[in-house]
Amino acid sequence: MPFMTKDGFRLYYEDTGGNAPVIMFLHGAGGNHLSWWQQVPVFADEYRCVTVDQRGFGQSPDVPGGPGPAALGTDAVALLDHLGISRAAIVAQSMGGWAAVGAAVRAPERFWAIVLANTVGNLTNADIAAVRQRLAAASPPRPAVLWHAAIGPTFRKQQPVRSFLYAQISGLNAPLTADFRDQLLRLTTPVERYAATRVPTFFLTSEEDGLIWPELSAKVHAHVPGSRFERVEAAGHSTYFERPDVFNREVGAFLKEHRP
């Protein structure tokens, strides 16, 4: 089984190999490397696909007293180094956006495109923070069960079997630490710093996302010159899982535009 070892920490990954341009898929807090089962078989025809269990998820438990989510971005760059990959695209969902943003601001030359799907990677400024605060105040309480929050009501009603699969994949992760969410939310990046990287960026959101609201994604997109924006109907926070046909088509078209 493939692992990258760094300072006593072991990061699990899977790699389709080959000499094609690379896509690194970075999952959210409700997922792991298995989350991308509807993407890898599609994109592997044209790209080298790398999936990971990010730090604290799946087969990559953090070391005792480890850095937790603060290391997500550096882990991504370290994995590229480990695999001898000079440049890659990132397709990130939810928490994966923190890793994507963290990696990009550290080493923008390593990335030829970034997809921020149902995430803004906690990019912020005063304007964005005001929108986030307003949306949070107007929103109902979030479900206590993580996977209930991560998929939309349309999908849960129409796709009970695939909803069960989503829950099973999420259930393979160890329970998150009590302060994990607080640690993650403290990791903010000025949107101007990210925009300065000039990495081509695609913000993909969906109508039923109650975690990273579509209006928030639209606001952040407006602060990243040259970025692309798409809003998908009848999907919640996990568009890649709920509407893979739309997700793969839109992401595929964006990546094709910027493929090296």
C-alpha positions in Angstrom: 0.0 0.0 0.0 1.5 3.4 -1.0 2.3 5.8 1.8 4.4 9.0 2.0 6.3 9.2 5.3 7.2 12.6 6.7 8.2 13.4 10.3 6.7 10.2 11.5 3.4 10.9 9.7 2.2 8.5 7.0 0.0 9.8 4.2 -2.0 7.3 2.2 -2.4 7.9 -1.5 -3.4 6.2 -4.7 -1.8 7.0 -8.1 -3.0 5.9 -11.5 0.5 6.7 -12.9 1.5 7.5 -16.4 3.0 10.6 -18.1 -0.2 12.6 -18.6 -0.9 15.9 -16.8 -1.6 15.3 -13.1 -4.8 16.0 -11.2 -4.7 15.7 -7.4 -8.1 15.2 -5.8 -8.5 16.5 -2.2 -11.6 15.4 -0.3 -13.7 17.2 2.3 -14.2 16.4 6.0 -16.9 13.9 5.2 -14.7 11.9 2.8 -11.4 10.2 2.0 -9.7 8.9 -1.1 -12.7 6.7 -1.9 -14.9 9.8 -2.4 -13.7 10.2 -5.9 -15.0 6.9 -7.3 -17.1 8.7 -9.8 -14.3 11.0 -11.0 -11.1 8.9 -11.3 -12.4 6.4 -13.8 -13.5 9.3 -16.0 -10.5 11.5 -15.8 -7.9 8.7 -15.8 -8.4 8.4 -19.6 -6.6 11.7 -20.1 -4.9 12.5 -16.8 -2.7 10.9 -14.1 -5.0 10.9 -11.1 -3.7 11.1 -7.5 -6.1 10.7 -4.6 -5.2 10.9 -0.9 -6.5 10.3 2.6 -5.7 13.7 4.0 -4.1 14.1 7.4 -6.5 12.8 10.1 -8.7 10.9 7.6 -9.0 7.3 6.3 -5.6 5.6 6.5 -3.7 8.8 7.4 -4.2 9.3 11.1 -2.2 12.3 12.4 0.7 11.7 14.8 0.0 12.4 18.5 0.3 16.2 19.0 0.5 16.7 15.3 -0.3 19.9 13.4 -3.8 18.8 12.3 -5.4 20.8 9.5 -2.6 23.4 9.6 -0.5 21.0 7.6 -3.0 20.2 4.8 -1.4 22.6 2.3 2.2 21.5 3.1 1.2 17.8 2.9 -0.1 18.4 -0.6 3.1 19.9 -1.8 5.2 17.3 0.0 3.2 14.5 -1.8 4.0 16.1 -5.2 7.7 16.1 -4.2 7.4 12.5 -3.1 6.0 11.5 -6.4 8.4 13.6 -8.5 5.5 15.7 -9.9 6.6 19.2 -10.9 3.1 20.6 -11.6 -0.4 19.5 -11.0 -4.0 20.6 -11.0 -6.0 20.3 -7.9 -9.7 19.4 -7.7 -10.8 20.1 -4.1 -14.1 19.8 -2.3 -15.0 21.5 1.0 -12.1 21.0 3.5 -9.9 20.1 0.5 -10.1 23.8 -0.4 -8.0 24.7 2.6 -5.3 22.3 1.4 -5.5 23.7 -2.2 -5.3 27.3 -1.1 -2.5 26.6 1.4 -0.5 24.8 -1.3 -1.1 27.4 -3.9 0.1 30.4 -1.8 3.2 28.5 -0.8 4.2 27.2 -4.2 2.0 28.7 -7.0 4.4 27.5 -9.7 3.5 23.9 -8.9 -0.2 24.3 -10.0 -1.6 24.7 -13.5 -5.3 24.9 -12.4 -7.4 24.7 -9.2 -11.0 23.7 -8.8 -12.6 24.9 -5.6 -15.9 22.8 -5.5 -18.3 23.8 -2.7 -15.5 25.5 -0.9 -13.8 28.9 -0.8 -10.8 27.5 1.2 -11.6 30.2 3.9 -10.3 32.9 1.6 -11.4 36.2 3.1 -11.3 40.0 3.4 -13.6 42.5 5.1 -16.1 42.3 2.3 -16.2 38.5 2.2 -16.4 38.3 6.0 -19.4 40.6 6.1 -21.2 38.4 3.5 -20.3 35.2 5.5 -21.7 36.7 8.7 -24.9 37.8 7.1 -25.5 34.4 5.5 -24.7 32.5 8.7 -27.2 34.7 10.7 -29.9 34.0 8.2 -29.3 30.2 7.9 -31.0 27.4 10.0 -28.9 25.4 12.4 -26.7 22.8 10.6 -27.5 19.1 11.1 -25.5 17.4 13.8 -24.6 14.4 11.6 -21.8 15.5 9.3 -22.9 13.5 6.2 -26.5 14.9 6.5 -25.0 18.4 6.2 -22.7 17.3 3.3 -25.4 16.2 0.8 -28.5 18.0 -0.2 -32.2 17.2 0.6 -33.0 16.5 -3.1 -30.3 13.8 -3.2 -31.2 12.3 0.1 -34.8 11.9 -1.0 -34.2 10.7 -4.5 -31.0 8.6 -4.0 -31.3 6.7 -0.7 -28.9 4.0 -1.8 -26.2 6.4 -2.8 -26.8 8.4 0.3 -26.2 5.3 2.3 -22.9 4.8 0.3 -21.9 8.4 1.1 -22.5 7.7 4.8 -20.4 4.5 4.7 -17.5 6.2 3.0 -17.6 8.9 5.6 -17.8 6.3 8.4 -14.4 4.9 7.5 -12.8 8.0 9.0 -11.9 8.2 12.7 -14.0 10.7 14.7 -12.8 14.2 14.3 -11.3 15.9 17.4 -13.6 18.2 19.3 -11.6 21.3 18.2 -11.1 20.2 14.6 -13.6 22.6 13.1 -12.3 25.5 15.2 -8.8 24.8 14.1 -9.9 24.7 10.4 -11.9 27.9 10.6 -8.9 29.7 12.1 -6.9 29.0 9.0 -7.8 32.0 6.8 -6.0 33.4 3.8 -6.4 36.9 2.4 -8.2 36.5 -0.9 -5.8 39.1 -2.4 -2.8 36.9 -1.6 -4.5 33.9 -3.4 -5.5 36.1 -6.4 -1.8 37.2 -6.7 -0.8 33.6 -7.4 -2.6 33.9 -10.8 -3.4 30.1 -10.8 -6.5 29.6 -13.0 -9.3 28.9 -10.6 -12.9 27.5 -11.0 -15.4 28.1 -8.2 -18.2 25.4 -8.5 -21.1 25.7 -6.2 -24.6 24.3 -5.9 -28.1 25.6 -5.0 -28.6 23.4 -1.9 -25.2 23.9 -0.3 -25.9 24.9 3.3 -22.3 24.8 4.5 -20.5 27.0 1.9 -23.4 29.0 0.6 -23.5 29.7 -3.2 -23.6 33.5 -2.5 -20.4 33.2 -0.6 -18.7 31.3 -3.4 -19.9 34.0 -5.8 -18.5 36.8 -3.6 -15.1 35.1 -3.4 -15.1 34.5 -7.1 -15.6 38.2 -7.7 -12.4 38.9 -5.8 -10.3 36.5 -7.8 -9.8 38.1 -11.2 -10.1 35.7 -14.2 -11.7 33.0 -12.1 -14.6 31.0 -13.5 -17.9 30.4 -11.6 -20.7 27.8 -12.0 -23.8 27.2 -9.9 -25.4 23.7 -10.1 -29.1 23.0 -9.5 -30.5 20.3 -7.3 -27.3 19.5 -5.4 -26.0 20.1 -2.0 -22.5 20.5 -0.5 -21.1 17.4 -2.4 -21.8 18.2 -6.1 -19.1 15.8 -7.2 -21.0 12.9 -5.5 -24.6 14.0 -6.1 -24.3 15.3 -9.7 -21.2 13.6 -11.1 -22.4 14.0 -14.7 -22.5 17.8 -14.4 -19.4 18.0 -12.1 -17.3 15.9 -14.5 -18.4 17.8 -17.5 -17.8 21.3 -16.1 -14.6 20.4 -14.4 -13.4 18.5 -17.4 -14.0 21.5 -19.7 -12.2 23.9 -17.3 -9.2 21.6 -17.0 -9.1 21.1 -20.8 -8.8 24.9 -21.2 -5.7 25.1 -19.0 -4.1 21.7 -19.6 -0.4 22.1 -20.1 
